[in-house]
Amino acid sequence: MGECAILVWLSVVAVTDAETRRIPNALVWPGVCGAMGACVVHPAAAVAVLTAAIPYVLAFGKRWCGGGDVKLAAACGALALRWDAALLVVALASLVAVGVVVADRVARREQPGAASHPHGPALVGATIVVAGLL
């Protein structure tokens, strides 16, 4: 039952980000609170949360992603439970995002920097695959 709720939550976050290019705090804070709870129950999850969130914090500082992506990454790191799995989530999400950008540029023959793409769906998909939620 818990996995089903997590999948629904992740799906809502991904669809909302895909449609609006924003992840509202009302959607992402339950995941952040869950991540904090996971860190209390599984101390190794704290390392996974930091492993997943730090690259997004750095990207946020460069304005390459939004604050919702940072918070979502923390929640996804907690779902990964281990630092190596969290690192794999970040790497896989990045590869998917790069693939989407390249495919879009080829399809539209756009110049680099011409459009932005939401990152939440890639992060959600990577989390679902790595955490084995399906």
Secondary structure, DSSP 8 states (H G I E B T S, - for coil): -HHHHHHHHHHHHHHHHHHHS---HHHHHHHHHHHHHHHHH-THHHHHHHHHHHHHHHHHHTTSS-HHHHHHHHHHHHHH-SHHHHHHHHHHHHHHHHHHHHHHHHHHT--TTS----SHHHHHHHHHHHHT--
